[in-house]
């Protein structure tokens, strides 16, 4: 079987899914899960925090992340949808601690 060389989701979306599954996820674990470098994981998390989609808080020596689900997607064609709506489709809310979202 030939593996696909493309994905429906960007690495930014895939990182958001990782964070939604585990708000305390380490960059190393994101990189391993997504088969990207730790430097790429860091860059993507930085993009997401700089854009306001993710809030990063220090929890001792670790970071904890909160997704701001009310924010709209960046693309004009999907701007009427929010990050939270997309994550609701991609992440099973019964198994995810996603309830710890940052307030709007």
N, CA, C and O of each residue as an XYZ file, in Angstrom:
416
protein
N       0.846     -1.181      0.000
C       0.000      0.000      0.000
C       0.891      1.244      0.000
O       1.856      1.315      0.762
N       0.581      2.206     -0.834
C       1.349      3.437     -0.949
C       0.772      4.472      0.022
O      -0.438      4.696      0.068
N       1.661      5.093      0.791
C       1.237      6.129      1.733
C       1.024      7.440      0.989
O       1.756      7.761      0.053
N       0.020      8.189      1.413
C      -0.261      9.490      0.809
C       0.885     10.454      1.121
O       1.448     10.421      2.215
N       1.220     11.296      0.174
C       2.277     12.278      0.391
C       1.711     13.658      0.688
O       2.451     14.641      0.717
N       0.407     13.736      0.907
C      -0.214     15.010      1.230
C      -1.269     14.768      2.310
O      -1.594     13.625      2.631
N      -1.788     15.843      2.855
C      -2.762     15.739      3.936
C      -3.845     16.791      3.750
O      -3.602     17.852      3.174
N      -5.028     16.492      4.236
C      -6.100     17.483      4.213
C      -5.860     18.583      5.241
O      -6.370     19.694      5.098
N      -5.088     18.275      6.270
C      -4.843     19.235      7.335
C      -3.411     19.758      7.269
O      -2.475     18.998      7.020
N      -3.252     21.037      7.491
C      -1.916     21.612      7.568
C      -1.261     21.186      8.883
O      -1.935     20.693      9.787
N       0.027     21.377      8.980
C       0.697     21.087     10.247
C       0.187     21.988     11.370
O       0.166     21.575     12.530
N      -0.217     23.198     11.044
C      -0.780     24.079     12.067
C      -2.073     23.476     12.633
O      -2.275     23.475     13.847
N      -2.931     22.973     11.772
C      -4.176     22.341     12.235
C      -3.867     21.081     13.034
O      -4.517     20.809     14.043
N      -2.887     20.322     12.590
C      -2.529     19.087     13.288
C      -1.955     19.393     14.672
O      -2.208     18.648     15.620
N      -1.189     20.473     14.802
C      -0.677     20.879     16.110
C      -1.840     21.282     17.015
O      -1.858     20.929     18.194
N      -2.799     22.013     16.475
C      -3.977     22.378     17.273
C      -4.700     21.142     17.789
O      -5.155     21.120     18.933
N      -4.806     20.121     16.960
C      -5.454     18.875     17.383
C      -4.654     18.229     18.522
O      -5.237     17.750     19.494
N      -3.343     18.217     18.404
C      -2.502     17.678     19.488
C      -2.734     18.437     20.787
O      -2.865     17.828     21.849
N      -2.785     19.744     20.707
C      -3.003     20.564     21.899
C      -4.404     20.336     22.454
O      -4.586     20.294     23.671
N      -5.389     20.191     21.583
C      -6.755     19.932     22.039
C      -6.840     18.601     22.779
O      -7.568     18.481     23.763
N      -6.102     17.612     22.310
C      -6.084     16.308     22.982
C      -5.381     16.380     24.329
O      -5.783     15.704     25.276
N      -4.328     17.199     24.424
C      -3.538     17.280     25.655
C      -2.964     18.679     25.799
O      -1.922     18.975     25.215
N      -3.623     19.554     26.571
C      -3.146     20.928     26.740
C      -1.757     21.027     27.372
O      -1.140     22.092     27.330
N      -1.261     19.946     27.951
C       0.067     19.949     28.546
C       1.102     19.252     27.688
O       2.188     18.927     28.167
N       0.779     19.018     26.432
C       1.668     18.280     25.527
C       3.004     19.003     25.376
O       3.053     20.232     25.319
N       4.079     18.234     25.313
C       5.412     18.803     25.120
C       5.694     18.946     23.624
O       5.160     18.197     22.806
N       6.537     19.914     23.282
C       6.913     20.117     21.882
C       7.516     18.847     21.295
O       7.257     18.509     20.140
N       8.308     18.154     22.081
C       8.925     16.903     21.637
C       7.857     15.877     21.242
O       8.001     15.160     20.251
N       6.787     15.823     22.035
C       5.715     14.867     21.738
C       4.903     15.281     20.512
O       4.472     14.431     19.733
N       4.698     16.583     20.345
C       4.028     17.064     19.133
C       4.846     16.664     17.914
O       4.310     16.130     16.943
N       6.147     16.925     17.974
C       7.037     16.612     16.849
C       7.004     15.123     16.519
O       6.913     14.745     15.351
N       7.077     14.293     17.531
C       7.064     12.843     17.316
C       5.731     12.393     16.728
O       5.701     11.616     15.774
N       4.644     12.876     17.290
C       3.311     12.494     16.824
C       3.090     12.879     15.367
O       2.509     12.114     14.598
N       3.552     14.060     14.993
C       3.287     14.577     13.643
C       4.413     14.294     12.658
O       4.318     14.648     11.483
N       5.467     13.664     13.131
C       6.629     13.354     12.298
C       7.214     14.624     11.672
O       7.482     14.696     10.473
N       7.399     15.628     12.552
C       8.056     16.873     12.162
C       9.196     17.105     13.156
O       9.298     16.405     14.163
N      10.043     18.081     12.873
C      11.128     18.375     13.805
C      10.591     19.146     15.006
O       9.541     19.786     14.936
N      11.329     19.071     16.101
C      10.943     19.824     17.288
C      10.995     21.332     16.999
O      10.198     22.108     17.527
N      11.943     21.724     16.157
C      12.049     23.133     15.760
C      10.791     23.576     14.987
O      10.296     24.685     15.186
N      10.282     22.703     14.107
C       9.046     23.018     13.376
C       7.862     23.102     14.331
O       7.019     23.989     14.198
N       7.796     22.193     15.284
C       6.718     22.217     16.275
C       6.762     23.531     17.059
O       5.729     24.161     17.284
N       7.962     23.937     17.473
C       8.132     25.192     18.198
C       7.664     26.376     17.341
O       6.949     27.255     17.823
N       8.069     26.389     16.081
C       7.703     27.472     15.172
C       6.185     27.554     14.984
O       5.613     28.644     14.973
N       5.550     26.410     14.839
C       4.096     26.384     14.637
C       3.373     26.849     15.899
O       2.436     27.643     15.815
N       3.799     26.362     17.072
C       3.174     26.809     18.326
C       3.378     28.308     18.498
O       2.473     29.001     18.961
N       4.542     28.817     18.136
C       4.803     30.255     18.200
C       3.860     31.013     17.263
O       3.306     32.041     17.651
N       3.673     30.521     16.039
C       2.717     31.139     15.106
C       1.321     31.192     15.725
O       0.649     32.223     15.676
N       0.898     30.081     16.302
C      -0.450     29.991     16.866
C      -0.619     30.895     18.081
O      -1.683     31.483     18.271
N       0.425     31.014     18.906
C       0.324     31.901     20.064
C       0.413     33.369     19.643
O      -0.317     34.210     20.167
N       1.301     33.677     18.704
C       1.420     35.060     18.219
C       0.132     35.532     17.550
O      -0.200     36.716     17.610
N      -0.590     34.619     16.916
C      -1.843     34.957     16.250
C      -3.027     34.965     17.203
O      -4.129     35.361     16.823
N      -2.808     34.531     18.439
C      -3.871     34.556     19.441
C      -4.745     33.312     19.482
O      -5.672     33.244     20.290
N      -4.478     32.337     18.642
C      -5.293     31.123     18.627
C      -5.021     30.223     19.825
O      -5.884     29.450     20.243
N      -3.819     30.331     20.371
C      -3.426     29.529     21.531
C      -2.808     30.461     22.562
O      -2.035     31.357     22.224
N      -3.160     30.237     23.830
C      -2.551     30.965     24.937
C      -1.623     29.981     25.642
O      -2.019     28.856     25.948
N      -0.383     30.409     25.899
C       0.607     29.550     26.543
C       0.836     30.049     27.957
O       1.119     31.227     28.175
N       0.710     29.141     28.918
C       0.949     29.466     30.324
C       2.031     28.549     30.860
O       2.086     27.370     30.509
N       2.893     29.091     31.711
C       3.909     28.283     32.387
C       3.241     27.531     33.535
O       2.466     28.102     34.303
N       3.553     26.247     33.636
C       3.077     25.411     34.735
C       4.312     24.700     35.284
O       4.617     23.570     34.904
N       5.026     25.394     36.198
C       6.317     24.882     36.650
C       7.316     24.987     35.518
O       7.537     26.066     34.970
N       7.924     23.854     35.168
C       8.885     23.839     34.065
C       8.220     23.529     32.734
O       8.876     23.562     31.693
N       6.953     23.235     32.752
C       6.225     22.856     31.533
C       5.327     23.998     31.085
O       5.042     24.928     31.840
N       4.898     23.901     29.853
C       3.898     24.824     29.323
C       2.556     24.118     29.274
O       2.486     22.911     29.047
N       1.501     24.872     29.488
C       0.139     24.394     29.274
C      -0.466     25.342     28.250
O      -0.212     26.547     28.265
N      -1.258     24.781     27.376
C      -1.833     25.570     26.288
C      -3.346     25.609     26.415
O      -3.975     24.644     26.849
N      -3.911     26.727     26.032
C      -5.356     26.890     25.969
C      -5.713     27.388     24.570
O      -5.151     28.367     24.080
N      -6.636     26.707     23.954
C      -7.089     27.109     22.621
C      -8.203     28.128     22.775
O      -9.077     27.977     23.629
N      -8.172     29.147     21.966
C      -9.223     30.169     21.963
C     -10.205     29.823     20.845
O     -10.060     30.294     19.717
N     -11.205     28.999     21.161
C     -12.073     28.394     20.152
C     -13.015     29.364     19.441
O     -13.552     29.028     18.386
N     -13.222     30.534     19.983
C     -14.158     31.476     19.384
C     -13.578     32.225     18.183
O     -14.312     32.875     17.439
N     -12.263     32.133     17.997
C     -11.630     32.889     16.911
C     -11.945     32.276     15.548
O     -12.016     31.054     15.417
N     -12.134     33.119     14.538
C     -12.446     32.602     13.198
C     -11.220     32.005     12.525
O     -10.083     32.322     12.873
N     -11.468     31.149     11.571
C     -10.388     30.629     10.741
C      -9.817     31.777      9.929
O     -10.498     32.780      9.714
N      -8.596     31.646      9.483
C      -7.916     32.742      8.783
C      -8.331     32.890      7.327
O      -8.298     34.000      6.795
N      -8.717     31.813      6.671
C      -9.021     31.861      5.245
C     -10.361     32.554      5.008
O     -11.324     32.325      5.741
N     -10.415     33.392      3.992
C     -11.645     34.127      3.690
C     -12.824     33.201      3.432
O     -13.946     33.490      3.847
N     -12.577     32.095      2.753
C     -13.674     31.197      2.383
C     -14.308     30.511      3.600
O     -15.459     30.079      3.546
N     -13.545     30.417      4.698
C     -14.058     29.728      5.884
C     -14.151     30.644      7.095
O     -14.292     30.168      8.222
N     -14.077     31.927      6.880
C     -14.020     32.882      7.987
C     -15.255     32.849      8.883
O     -15.183     33.270     10.038
N     -16.387     32.358      8.374
C     -17.575     32.309      9.232
C     -17.542     31.114     10.184
O     -18.455     30.939     10.990
N     -16.509     30.303     10.096
C     -16.316     29.164     11.011
C     -15.243     29.517     12.036
O     -14.346     30.315     11.766
N     -15.351     28.911     13.213
C     -14.375     29.175     14.267
C     -13.446     27.975     14.440
O     -13.733     26.870     13.980
N     -12.339     28.224     15.110
C     -11.402     27.150     15.439
C     -12.114     26.081     16.253
O     -11.906     24.888     16.034
N     -12.945     26.500     17.183
C     -13.677     25.549     18.020
C     -14.576     24.632     17.213
O     -14.671     23.442     17.512
N     -15.241     25.170     16.190
C     -16.111     24.342     15.348
C     -15.310     23.278     14.602
O     -15.751     22.136     14.473
N     -14.154     23.652     14.122
C     -13.310     22.685     13.411
C     -12.808     21.619     14.380
O     -12.828     20.430     14.063
N     -12.361     22.044     15.556
C     -11.867     21.078     16.529
C     -12.974     20.153     17.030
O     -12.715     18.996     17.360
N     -14.195     20.655     17.088
C     -15.314     19.794     17.485
C     -15.476     18.626     16.522
O     -15.889     17.541     16.929
N     -15.159     18.836     15.266
C     -15.240     17.770     14.273
C     -14.047     16.817     14.392
O     -14.197     15.608     14.220
N     -12.878     17.356     14.682
C     -11.639     16.574     14.664
C     -11.279     15.908     15.991
O     -10.517     14.941     16.017
N     -11.823     16.424     17.086
C     -11.437     15.934     18.401
C     -12.671     15.448     19.139
O     -13.663     16.171     19.233
N     -12.622     14.238     19.659
C     -13.724     13.676     20.436
C     -13.759     14.370     21.790
O     -12.868     14.166     22.615
N     -14.774     15.183     22.023
C     -14.840     15.973     23.248
C     -15.012     15.111     24.495
O     -14.744     15.579     25.601
N     -15.450     13.872     24.342
C     -15.612     12.988     25.497
C     -14.272     12.497     26.027
O     -14.154     12.182     27.211
N     -13.258     12.428     25.163
C     -11.948     11.918     25.590
C     -10.903     13.012     25.688
O      -9.778     12.749     26.112
N     -11.248     14.224     25.309
C     -10.283     15.311     25.307
C     -10.539     16.259     26.474
O     -11.693     16.531     26.805
N      -9.482     16.762     27.098
C      -9.654     17.749     28.176
C      -9.848     19.157     27.625
O      -9.448     20.134     28.258
N     -10.453     19.262     26.458
C     -10.578     20.525     25.752
C     -11.453     21.536     26.495
O     -11.494     22.711     26.131
N     -12.143     21.082     27.525
C     -12.996     21.976     28.284
C     -12.192     23.079     28.954
O     -12.766     24.079     29.385
N     -10.875     22.922     29.052
C     -10.012     23.926     29.659
C      -9.615     24.981     28.631
O      -8.427     25.253     28.455
N     -10.558     25.558     27.975
C     -10.292     26.556     26.935
C     -10.060     27.923     27.564
O     -10.529     28.208     28.666
N      -9.346     28.737     26.862
C      -9.172     30.123     27.308
C     -10.479     30.864     27.091
O     -11.167     30.634     26.096
N     -10.823     31.742     28.003
C     -12.062     32.508     27.827
C     -11.977     33.424     26.625
O     -10.900     33.882     26.243
N     -13.160     33.688     26.022
C     -13.238     34.520     24.835
C     -12.835     35.888     25.102
O     -12.845     36.722     24.197
